[in-house]
Amino acid sequence: MFRRSNFNFSFIALIGLAALALWLDNITEPFTPGVDNEPYQQPDYIVENVSGLRMEHAQSIQHVFHAKKMLHFINHDFTKLSDIHFMHLKPDTPPFRVSANQAEIHNNGEDIYLAGDVNVIRGNDDDEKKIIMETKTLHLIPGRELVQTDQEVVITRLNTTVHGTGLEFNNNTNKIELLSRVRAVDR
């Protein structure tokens, strides 16, 4: 009798372990590769509420950024940011501020691609001559102080609003070039 109950206990324990393994297998999801079928599509780090400052002391230039969330992808060597705000400060020039819903930083910050409600302000908030620009996507090239887009753009300064498609703005020369379908409205 003693041997039979030992067998029953072992059999019940084995059935319990098998049931536990099946249950764990059903509640866990298997790893699914990304679109490129690469196993490492996940970010290698995630940072929330991040701020950064880059200074070039020789020219007293400052680049400041704030983001709600930052994800870095090591396999493609780029960084994704959400709810992003950039500021470029240079002596004797008005501040240059950019905000967007999303940003991707490539080539160690040499190329920044912004998307979703992109707003650019050149000048201080209290400056009535400040330039305000709105678009859907924007390519920033900080090293050359260049801004480009092929999307529709709305630029406002004083009482004038300019609409166009495609833009190239050089912060060094203060030259704004609208590429096509340009129309201006003076209020």
SULQUI-V190039 format. One line per field, one symbol per residue. ss: DSSP state (A for helix, B for strand, O for the rest). phi: phi as a letter, one per 20 degrees, with the letter a starting at -180 (. if undefined). Layout:
ss = ???
phi = ???
//
This chain:
ss = OAAAAAAAAAAAAAAAAAAAAAAAAAAOOOOOOOOOOOOOOOOOBBBBBBBBBBBBOOOOBBBBBBBBBBBBBOOOOBBBBBBBBBBBBOOOOOOBBBBBBBBBBBAAAOBBBBBBBBBBBBOOOOOOOOBBBBBBBBBBBAAAOBBBBBBBBBBBBOOBBBBBBBBBBBOOOOBBBBBBBBBBBBO
phi = .fffffffffffffffffffffffffeedffdffgelefdeffebccdldcbbccdffdlecdcbcbfbccddffdlbcdccldcdbddbgmcffcdccafcbcdcllnfccddbnlecccdpffeefefddccbecbdecgfdlcccbdefccdcblddcddadnbccdffeldddeealebccde
//
